[in-house]
Amino acid sequence: MENLIPANEFCASHNIGISFIRSLQENELIEVTTIEETVYIHSDQLQELERIVRLYYEMDINLEGIETISHLLQRISQMQDEITALRNRLRLYETNDY
């Protein structure tokens, strides 16, 4: 349980309702763990969750928009990883030519 943060503590510190966390879970934007009726957030999702909170509350982007943004950011990250892998392969061929 050391990597789990009680959702009610996160909500209290960000002035949001627990229903928002449940909505994010229902829309598969975050994963939560429930232990003895207490909802916990995985610590590795905190950065993503804080980004979502900013998009929703500060920029007034609805959950559908956040889903789209999250999907696009994941695709960009995958493409950046693919570009890095391709560059590494290209370097391998370039060094073998000399």
Buried (B, 14 or more C-beta within 10 A) or exposed (E): EEEBBBBBEBBEEBEBEEEBBEBBBEBEBBEBEEEEEEBBBBEEBEEBBEBBBEBBEEEEBEBEEBBEBBEEEEEEEEEEEEEEEEEEEEEEEEEEEE
